[in-house]
Amino acid sequence: MSFLDMDERLVALLEQVEFNRSPLTDIKHCGSCEIGLIEGGVCNAENVKVLQEFRANCKTLIAVGACAINGGVPAMRNHFDLKDCLQEAYETGIGVTNPQIPNDTELPLLLDKVYPIHEVVPVDYYLPGCPPSADAFLQILGPLLAGKEPVLSSDHLHYD
Amino acid sequence: MTHNTITIDGQEVPFEVGQTIMDAALAAKVYIPHLCHYPGLTPHGNCRLCSIEIGKKSVAACTTPAVAGQQISSNTPAINAARKSITQMLFIEGNHICPSCEKSGNCKLQAMGYFLGMLDEHFPQFYQRRKIDASHADIVLDRDRCILCDLCVRASREVDGKNVFAIAGRGTEAHLIVNSSSGKLVDSNLEVDDLAANICPVGAILKKSQGYDVPIGERIYDQHTISEIGLQESIAKESKSDDN
């Protein structure tokens, strides 16, 4: 969402780029792209597949935000065994009715832990922050679109 | 008269006999990155952030005595790259989830990451499972964020005149323990105004009920670099010693 904080600057950006798979489009599979921006950690089998598809199709892959970079808040479940998390949420937790752990084949299987994306595929650049600011996005995307090496300035370097 | 000076990155720095390289550098307002050094406490050389080179030898500035004529390299791309790797290792060894941490913005580990331009943690995460101790009325101990700097151990023994903390275990098993009959903070004599309760550079020892008194974005390292604060701490300590 912080990507949208670019506000009117998105218009100028759109003159240079075309969105492929994104929350702004209804494209189901990522096609060949120059730049892929990935947010969030890797927590289930579908995340792994999507991430691998992005890596295969994007020349440059950028890990965006704290969760993509080190697992972030969702990785706090790594403190517990997956079985205990599921039992607490769906069987033994306060207020649970009709207790059962969901097991539909349509649901992606959860991984044992939440992983940062660079532990699953190689990553080219990191854009930290929770979330990174619109200015931080532009500081990375601007030079990349001009074929230059991006450098995040210290005033945009934040882990929170 | 012999000149008691060392040279750090080409700059002459005077020292008094008995001073470490770190003490001499800070007194001369030359910042050497550090996390486990605190002016006035016995140096331990735990964090290795203050690694410097004398000739080709790498040593910790906080534990190495200054000796006349030492030619020291500190602020070089290679040494700072090593410091960044050390910082990344400190991050992945614990569970440093900055967005969920009360200490964010006041955390020296985080500030060190900013100072060294750390964008990611590079190494695979350990995701260690460590115990929280929230038994004390005023203080919480969250071992997830402990970097084993040993500052609380030394502060308690050397300044507070108590012996509340210790490091037990070795290697990845090393962890902070509380010297009380139950092993819990509630049964220790730690008090909220003790230096040991206030010295933690990260969010491992926190005072309760004041986590967000200062909003995120307006905190120390949102506005200053760790080099500025590191030098200030040293100056504050010096003027305090002069008063005594």
HADDOCK unambig.tbl for C-alpha pairs under 7 A between the chains (distance, minus, plus):
assign (segid A and resid 69 and name CA) (segid B and resid 120 and name CA) 6.14 0.50 0.50
assign (segid A and resid 72 and name CA) (segid B and resid 97 and name CA) 5.54 0.50 0.50
assign (segid A and resid 73 and name CA) (segid B and resid 97 and name CA) 6.39 0.50 0.50
assign (segid A and resid 73 and name CA) (segid B and resid 100 and name CA) 6.58 0.50 0.50
assign (segid A and resid 78 and name CA) (segid B and resid 127 and name CA) 6.55 0.50 0.50
assign (segid A and resid 79 and name CA) (segid B and resid 129 and name CA) 5.49 0.50 0.50
assign (segid A and resid 119 and name CA) (segid B and resid 124 and name CA) 6.52 0.50 0.50
assign (segid A and resid 126 and name CA) (segid B and resid 119 and name CA) 5.90 0.50 0.50
assign (segid A and resid 126 and name CA) (segid B and resid 120 and name CA) 6.35 0.50 0.50
assign (segid A and resid 127 and name CA) (segid B and resid 119 and name CA) 6.86 0.50 0.50
assign (segid A and resid 128 and name CA) (segid B and resid 119 and name CA) 6.21 0.50 0.50
assign (segid A and resid 130 and name CA) (segid B and resid 99 and name CA) 6.38 0.50 0.50
assign (segid A and resid 154 and name CA) (segid B and resid 114 and name CA) 6.83 0.50 0.50
assign (segid A and resid 157 and name CA) (segid B and resid 114 and name CA) 6.38 0.50 0.50
assign (segid A and resid 159 and name CA) (segid B and resid 98 and name CA) 5.96 0.50 0.50
assign (segid A and resid 159 and name CA) (segid B and resid 99 and name CA) 6.94 0.50 0.50
assign (segid A and resid 160 and name CA) (segid B and resid 98 and name CA) 5.51 0.50 0.50
assign (segid A and resid 160 and name CA) (segid B and resid 99 and name CA) 4.55 0.50 0.50
assign (segid A and resid 160 and name CA) (segid B and resid 104 and name CA) 6.86 0.50 0.50
